[in-house]
């Protein structure tokens, strides 16, 4: 009897050692496998189901405890949430990139990617680790809750009642359009110059409206306009910072249409007989029809503001050597340099 029992135990152990620690699963974030192909993931302990303890509210949309599918990571005790459920509720579109083997999230000009099984998350501040990798269970991709806070910059809270709230956190910047740049990659709006300003990428998903909420298009935006830009807090740490515009509201339109612009230093400055100023600006043109050197007459109707804080600047505060963004009407003299009337002056330094 002892020999039979010992033989049975040895056979069982040998069979167990031959089992490969892998299993096939289907990830809906990826395209269907080709015939004969299987998506193989390394075997790992299943996450603890916490369906009835937690439920999700994403951007005000509530999910039932069953639909929330919240889990707890077995090693790190981290809250794991379904990527597609949350990302789509935050208006991201999920696609599978077969070349990089990444799941990509796209929202307007924002693009993010993750790789299952790898604790490495590209973010605005560089690649970061969150202590646990994205993983797939029963065809669903799960990511740590902290992904939405640390990478997508959403607001996340976990209440004692078990309610997990995830809300897209958007910011607002107000200022003057100092440049409109168009290239093969799209259109960007420069706001408030370089040192104190921002660059916002504008896409087909960017909503553009007037102050009275009338729909506008990209072609309606002009140099010198005062706009309010709603944007994601995810900004590239460049100079100036760059991000995607979610919504643009035109708050003020210059009295003169089709303004031209020049960025440069005040090289000459003198008083005029009517109490105004005449300045010579040497630098680079801000618009295709602008000038690298321009002489501008400035009077009390010219709006002069500080780029740093949007506060008004008096005529007497203008000094030789200041760097300014000058916006002026398209009608100028044929002299060299041409002479025009300044509509708006943005003082950068």
Secondary structure as UniProt FT lines:
FT   HELIX           2..18
FT   STRAND          22..24
FT   TURN            28..29
FT   TURN            35..36
FT   STRAND          40..42
FT   STRAND          48..49
FT   TURN            51..53
FT   STRAND          55..58
FT   TURN            59..60
FT   STRAND          61..62
FT   HELIX           65..68
FT   STRAND          71..72
FT   TURN            74..76
FT   STRAND          79..82
FT   HELIX           83..89
FT   TURN            90..91
FT   STRAND          93..97
FT   TURN            98..101
FT   STRAND          102..107
FT   TURN            108..109
FT   STRAND          110..114
FT   TURN            116..117
FT   TURN            124..125
FT   STRAND          135..137
FT   TURN            138..139
FT   STRAND          140..144
FT   HELIX           146..150
FT   STRAND          155..158
FT   TURN            160..161
FT   STRAND          163..167
FT   STRAND          170..183
FT   TURN            184..185
FT   STRAND          186..191
FT   TURN            193..195
FT   STRAND          198..202
FT   TURN            204..205
FT   STRAND          207..210
FT   TURN            211..212
FT   HELIX           218..220
FT   TURN            223..224
FT   STRAND          226..232
FT   STRAND          241..252
FT   STRAND          260..271
FT   TURN            273..274
FT   STRAND          277..285
FT   TURN            288..289
FT   STRAND          293..298
FT   TURN            300..301
FT   STRAND          303..306
FT   TURN            307..309
FT   HELIX           315..317
FT   TURN            320..321
FT   STRAND          323..328
FT   STRAND          338..347
//
